[in-house]
Amino acid sequence: MNVWLAGARPRTLPASVSPVLVGTAVAAAQGTVIAWRALAAMAVALALQIGTNYANDYSDGRRGTDAHRAGPLRLTASGLVAPHRVLRAAGVAFTVAAGAGLALAVAVDLRLLVVGAACIAAGALYTGGPRPYGYAGFGELAVLVFFGFVATAGSTYVQLGRLTGLALLASVPVGLLACALLVANNLRDVDTDAASGKLTLAVRLGPARTRVLYRACVAGTFVGLLAIGVARPPALVALAAAPLALAPLRLVAQRRDAPGLIAALVGTARLQLVTCALLAAGLWVS
């Protein structure tokens, strides 16, 4: 695989695609969808995610916290790419996100510029800056906010020009699945993160309670889907993705090795994408 593609961490990209699919479907259920705005929202989400991944690669690599990690290739820590080039790639991705976001802000609401700036700052400061919040155990909270509420409700807002209760409700399962993805990732890295002083939530909770948190995120997702189904019954089609949760739940509960937890991460990403695609389809026709 091309090193730049590996550095973009394609397995994490469902976290950015999913909220745009769901938020746009909410807009279709409650009004109309303008195609170019949906495409621009998807460009913003993907570029922000890729920029965040490169920025995380650069910052962790410079701090040395990726030196003994168990997961996939990291560009900076591996020495395959010079740090300044990884940082520049993050800047390019954030610039793409800013450009697409500017077009949406001009068309819909200039206050979206503030939201976009907050998203870029959150991506850059996750493991960057003097006090990275990802090192202090706040990564999951940020994911819930930005990949759940902001991305999902924001995708609806750029279509309708208003926030809706359905958009906020739909943000819950989307955000919880994104949290589950990060929890599985941090559970895999808990030992190396602890050794390097990276105090993620998984390090603070310990492996046993992190596994409980993972199960809670998955369970909360399906509770949220049931709540959406009360308002929009066709959305209950998303429950058909439930069998896909069994394998990652079992892996998180039983496996302690890196390959097993990487498989759990892949399974969680698959669960997220299929669940959100089905939820979007159900909402679209509701």
DOPA-450348 format. One record per residue (C-alpha): x, y, z; residue in one letter; residue number from 1. Coordinates in nm, 2 decimals, padded with zeros to 4 digits. Each point is the difference from the previous one (the first is absolute). Layout:
<atoms>
ATOM     px     py     pz lodren mivo
ATOM      X      Y      Z      A  NUM
...
</atoms>
This chain:
<atoms>
ATOM     px     py     pz lodren mivo
ATOM  00.00  00.00  00.00      M    1
ATOM  00.12  00.35 -00.08      N    2
ATOM  00.15  00.15  00.32      V    3
ATOM -00.21  00.32 -00.03      W    4
ATOM -00.32 -00.21 -00.03      L    5
ATOM  00.12 -00.20  00.30      A    6
ATOM  00.07  00.32  00.19      G    7
ATOM -00.36  00.13 -00.07      A    8
ATOM -00.12 -00.31  00.19      R    9
ATOM -00.28 -00.11 -00.23      P   10
ATOM -00.15 -00.23  00.26      R   11
ATOM -00.10  00.31  00.21      T   12
ATOM -00.18  00.18 -00.29      L   13
ATOM -00.34 -00.15  00.06      P   14
ATOM -00.01  00.23  00.30      A   15
ATOM -00.01  00.30 -00.23      S   16
ATOM -00.22 -00.15 -00.28      V   17
ATOM -00.27 -00.13  00.24      S   18
ATOM -00.12  00.33  00.15      P   19
ATOM -00.03  00.17 -00.34      V   20
ATOM -00.21 -00.29 -00.13      L   21
ATOM -00.23  00.01  00.30      V   22
ATOM -00.02  00.38  00.03      G   23
ATOM -00.08  00.04 -00.37      T   24
ATOM -00.27 -00.27  00.03      A   25
ATOM -00.16  00.19  00.29      V   26
ATOM -00.01  00.30 -00.23      A   27
ATOM -00.17 -00.21 -00.27      A   28
ATOM -00.26 -00.12  00.25      A   29
ATOM -00.08  00.35  00.12      Q   30
ATOM  00.05  00.21 -00.31      G   31
ATOM  00.22 -00.01 -00.31      T   32
ATOM  00.36 -00.08 -00.08      V   33
ATOM  00.22  00.21 -00.22      I   34
ATOM  00.26 -00.24 -00.15      A   35
ATOM  00.30  00.23 -00.01      W   36
ATOM -00.04  00.08  00.37      R   37
ATOM -00.01 -00.37  00.08      A   38
ATOM  00.32 -00.05 -00.20      L   39
ATOM  00.17  00.30  00.16      A   40
ATOM -00.10 -00.12  00.35      A   41
ATOM  00.15 -00.34 -00.09      M   42
ATOM  00.32  00.17 -00.12      A   43
ATOM  00.03  00.20  00.32      V   44
ATOM -00.05 -00.31  00.22      A   45
ATOM  00.25 -00.22 -00.19      L   46
ATOM  00.26  00.27 -00.02      A   47
ATOM -00.03  00.08  00.37      L   48
ATOM  00.04 -00.37  00.09      Q   49
ATOM  00.30 -00.04 -00.23      I   50
ATOM  00.16  00.32  00.13      G   51
ATOM -00.06 -00.11  00.35      T   52
ATOM  00.16 -00.34 -00.07      N   53
ATOM  00.31  00.16 -00.15      Y   54
ATOM  00.03  00.26  00.28      A   55
ATOM -00.03 -00.28  00.25      N   56
ATOM  00.27 -00.20 -00.19      D   57
ATOM  00.23  00.30  00.01      Y   58
ATOM -00.06  00.10  00.37      S   59
ATOM  00.02 -00.36  00.13      D   60
ATOM  00.31 -00.07 -00.21      G   61
ATOM  00.18  00.31  00.12      R   62
ATOM -00.09 -00.08  00.37      R   63
ATOM  00.12 -00.35 -00.04      G   64
ATOM -00.33 -00.16  00.10      T   65
ATOM -00.03 -00.20 -00.32      D   66
ATOM  00.35 -00.15  00.04      A   67
ATOM -00.13 -00.34  00.13      H   68
ATOM -00.36  00.00 -00.10      R   69
ATOM -00.18 -00.32 -00.10      A   70
ATOM -00.22  00.14 -00.28      G   71
ATOM  00.04  00.08 -00.37      P   72
ATOM  00.28  00.20 -00.15      L   73
ATOM  00.06  00.35  00.11      R   74
ATOM  00.19  00.23 -00.24      L   75
ATOM  00.20  00.21  00.24      T   76
ATOM  00.09 -00.26  00.26      A   77
ATOM  00.11 -00.25 -00.27      S   78
ATOM  00.23  00.25 -00.16      G   79
ATOM -00.15 -00.06 -00.35      L   80
ATOM -00.11  00.36 -00.04      V   81
ATOM  00.17  00.31  00.14      A   82
ATOM -00.20  00.17  00.28      P   83
ATOM -00.04  00.33 -00.18      H   84
ATOM -00.16 -00.18 -00.30      R   85
ATOM -00.25 -00.17  00.23      V   86
ATOM -00.08  00.33  00.16      L   87
ATOM -00.04  00.16 -00.35      R   88
ATOM -00.24 -00.28 -00.10      A   89
ATOM -00.21  00.08  00.31      A   90
ATOM  00.00  00.36 -00.10      G   91
ATOM -00.11 -00.08 -00.36      V   92
ATOM -00.29 -00.21  00.13      A   93
ATOM -00.11  00.26  00.24      F   94
ATOM  00.01  00.26 -00.28      T   95
ATOM -00.22 -00.21 -00.21      V   96
ATOM -00.24 -00.03  00.28      A   97
ATOM  00.01  00.37  00.06      A   98
ATOM -00.07  00.07 -00.37      G   99
ATOM -00.30 -00.23 -00.02      A  100
ATOM -00.12  00.13  00.33      G  101
ATOM  00.03  00.36 -00.12      L  102
ATOM -00.22 -00.07 -00.30      A  103
ATOM -00.27 -00.14  00.23      L  104
ATOM  00.03  00.29  00.25      A  105
ATOM -00.05  00.25 -00.28      V  106
ATOM -00.30 -00.19 -00.14      A  107
ATOM -00.16 -00.08  00.33      V  108
ATOM  00.12  00.19  00.31      D  109
ATOM  00.33  00.18  00.07      L  110
ATOM -00.02 -00.12  00.36      R  111
ATOM  00.11 -00.34 -00.14      L  112
ATOM  00.35  00.15 -00.03      L  113
ATOM  00.03  00.00  00.38      V  114
ATOM -00.11 -00.37  00.01      V  115
ATOM  00.25 -00.08 -00.27      G  116
ATOM  00.28  00.17  00.18      A  117
ATOM -00.09 -00.19  00.32      A  118
ATOM  00.01 -00.33 -00.20      C  119
ATOM  00.35  00.07 -00.14      I  120
ATOM  00.13  00.11  00.34      A  121
ATOM -00.14 -00.32  00.15      A  122
ATOM  00.17 -00.21 -00.26      G  123
ATOM  00.33  00.17  00.03      A  124
ATOM  00.01  00.01  00.38      L  125
ATOM -00.11 -00.36  00.06      Y  126
ATOM  00.36 -00.10  00.04      T  127
ATOM  00.16  00.33 -00.10      G  128
ATOM  00.08  00.32  00.18      G  129
ATOM  00.14  00.05  00.36      P  130
ATOM -00.29 -00.18  00.17      R  131
ATOM -00.16 -00.26 -00.24      P  132
ATOM -00.34 -00.10  00.13      Y  133
ATOM  00.03 -00.35 -00.15      G  134
ATOM  00.28 -00.05  00.26      Y  135
ATOM -00.23  00.10  00.28      A  136
ATOM -00.28 -00.25 -00.06      G  137
ATOM -00.24  00.23 -00.19      F  138
ATOM  00.02 -00.16 -00.34      G  139
ATOM -00.33 -00.19  00.02      E  140
ATOM -00.19  00.31  00.12      L  141
ATOM  00.14  00.20 -00.30      A  142
ATOM -00.09 -00.28 -00.24      V  143
ATOM -00.36 -00.01  00.14      L  144
ATOM -00.03  00.37 -00.05      V  145
ATOM  00.17  00.05 -00.34      F  146
ATOM -00.07 -00.33 -00.17      F  147
ATOM -00.34 -00.04  00.16      G  148
ATOM -00.18  00.33  00.06      F  149
ATOM  00.19  00.25 -00.21      V  150
ATOM  00.05 -00.22 -00.31      A  151
ATOM -00.35 -00.15  00.00      T  152
ATOM -00.21  00.30  00.10      A  153
ATOM  00.24  00.22 -00.21      G  154
ATOM -00.07 -00.20 -00.31      S  155
ATOM -00.37  00.05  00.06      T  156
ATOM  00.05  00.37  00.07      Y  157
ATOM  00.18  00.07 -00.33      V  158
ATOM -00.31 -00.14 -00.18      Q  159
ATOM -00.28  00.15  00.20      L  160
ATOM  00.16  00.30  00.16      G  161
ATOM -00.13 -00.11  00.35      R  162
ATOM  00.07 -00.25  00.27      L  163
ATOM -00.27 -00.26  00.05      T  164
ATOM -00.08 -00.24  00.29      G  165
ATOM  00.02 -00.30 -00.24      L  166
ATOM  00.35  00.11 -00.11      A  167
ATOM  00.12  00.02  00.37      L  168
ATOM -00.16 -00.34  00.08      L  169
ATOM  00.16 -00.16 -00.31      A  170
ATOM  00.34  00.14  00.12      S  171
ATOM -00.01 -00.22  00.31      V  172
ATOM  00.06 -00.35 -00.16      P  173
ATOM  00.23  00.15 -00.26      V  174
ATOM  00.22  00.16  00.27      G  175
ATOM -00.01 -00.31  00.22      L  176
ATOM  00.12 -00.22 -00.28      L  177
ATOM  00.29  00.25 -00.07      A  178
ATOM  00.08 -00.02  00.37      C  179
ATOM  00.00 -00.38 -00.01      A  180
ATOM  00.25  00.02 -00.29      L  181
ATOM  00.23  00.22  00.21      L  182
ATOM -00.04 -00.22  00.31      V  183
ATOM  00.10 -00.31 -00.19      A  184
ATOM  00.30  00.18 -00.14      N  185
ATOM  00.11  00.13  00.34      N  186
ATOM -00.06 -00.34  00.16      L  187
ATOM  00.25 -00.15 -00.25      R  188
ATOM  00.26  00.26  00.09      D  189
ATOM -00.07  00.02  00.38      V  190
ATOM  00.34 -00.15  00.10      D  191
ATOM  00.22  00.20 -00.23      T  192
ATOM -00.20  00.32  00.07      D  193
ATOM  00.04 -00.05  00.37      A  194
ATOM  00.37 -00.06 -00.04      A  195
ATOM  00.05  00.32 -00.20      S  196
ATOM -00.21  00.22  00.23      G  197
ATOM -00.30  00.03 -00.24      K  198
ATOM -00.28 -00.01  00.25      L  199
ATOM -00.29 -00.09 -00.23      T  200
ATOM -00.34 -00.08  00.16      L  201
ATOM  00.09 -00.37 -00.05      A  202
ATOM  00.32  00.05  00.20      V  203
ATOM -00.19  00.18  00.28      R  204
ATOM -00.28 -00.26  00.02      L  205
ATOM  00.22 -00.30 -00.05      G  206
ATOM -00.07 -00.29 -00.25      P  207
ATOM -00.30 -00.16  00.20      A  208
ATOM -00.20  00.32  00.03      R  209
ATOM  00.09  00.10 -00.36      T  210
ATOM -00.16 -00.32 -00.12      R  211
ATOM -00.31  00.09  00.19      V  212
ATOM  00.00  00.35 -00.16      L  213
ATOM  00.02 -00.16 -00.34      Y  214
ATOM -00.30 -00.22  00.07      R  215
ATOM -00.19  00.30  00.13      A  216
ATOM  00.07  00.20 -00.32      C  217
ATOM -00.13 -00.29 -00.21      V  218
ATOM -00.30 -00.05  00.22      A  219
ATOM -00.08  00.37  00.01      G  220
ATOM  00.02  00.01 -00.38      T  221
ATOM -00.29 -00.25 -00.03      F  222
ATOM -00.20  00.17  00.27      V  223
ATOM  00.04  00.32 -00.20      G  224
ATOM -00.12 -00.17 -00.32      L  225
ATOM -00.31 -00.12  00.18      L  226
ATOM -00.07  00.35  00.12      A  227
ATOM  00.03  00.13 -00.36      I  228
ATOM -00.23 -00.28 -00.11      G  229
ATOM -00.27  00.13  00.22      V  230
ATOM  00.00  00.33 -00.20      A  231
ATOM  00.08 -00.15 -00.33      R  232
ATOM -00.08 -00.38 -00.02      P  233
ATOM  00.18 -00.06 -00.33      P  234
ATOM  00.32  00.08  00.18      A  235
ATOM -00.03 -00.32  00.19      L  236
ATOM  00.15 -00.17 -00.30      V  237
ATOM  00.34  00.10  00.15      A  238
ATOM -00.06 -00.27  00.27      L  239
ATOM  00.08 -00.25 -00.28      A  240
ATOM  00.37  00.08  00.06      A  241
ATOM -00.01 -00.14  00.35      A  242
ATOM  00.15 -00.33 -00.09      P  243
ATOM  00.31  00.19 -00.11      L  244
ATOM  00.06  00.10  00.36      A  245
ATOM  00.05 -00.35  00.12      L  246
ATOM  00.35 -00.06 -00.13      A  247
ATOM  00.16  00.33  00.12      P  248
ATOM -00.18 -00.04  00.34      L  249
ATOM  00.14 -00.35  00.04      R  250
ATOM  00.35  00.11 -00.11      L  251
ATOM  00.01  00.29  00.24      V  252
ATOM -00.12 -00.22  00.28      A  253
ATOM  00.23 -00.29 -00.06      Q  254
ATOM  00.31  00.11 -00.18      R  255
ATOM  00.30  00.17  00.15      R  256
ATOM  00.24 -00.01 -00.30      D  257
ATOM  00.05  00.27 -00.26      A  258
ATOM -00.13 -00.21 -00.30      P  259
ATOM -00.32 -00.08  00.18      G  260
ATOM -00.06  00.36  00.10      L  261
ATOM  00.08  00.12 -00.35      I  262
ATOM -00.26 -00.24 -00.13      A  263
ATOM -00.24  00.15  00.26      A  264
ATOM  00.08  00.34 -00.13      L  265
ATOM -00.07 -00.11 -00.36      V  266
ATOM -00.33 -00.16  00.11      G  267
ATOM -00.10  00.31  00.18      T  268
ATOM  00.06  00.22 -00.31      A  269
ATOM -00.21 -00.25 -00.21      R  270
ATOM -00.28  00.01  00.26      L  271
ATOM  00.01  00.38  00.00      Q  272
ATOM -00.01  00.04 -00.38      L  273
ATOM -00.28 -00.26 -00.05      V  274
ATOM -00.21  00.12  00.29      T  275
ATOM  00.02  00.36 -00.11      C  276
ATOM -00.06 -00.08 -00.37      A  277
ATOM -00.32 -00.20  00.10      L  278
ATOM -00.11  00.28  00.24      L  279
ATOM  00.05  00.25 -00.28      A  280
ATOM -00.20 -00.21 -00.24      A  281
ATOM -00.28 -00.04  00.25      G  282
ATOM -00.01  00.37  00.09      L  283
ATOM  00.01  00.10 -00.37      W  284
ATOM -00.33 -00.19 -00.08      V  285
ATOM -00.17  00.08  00.33      S  286
</atoms>
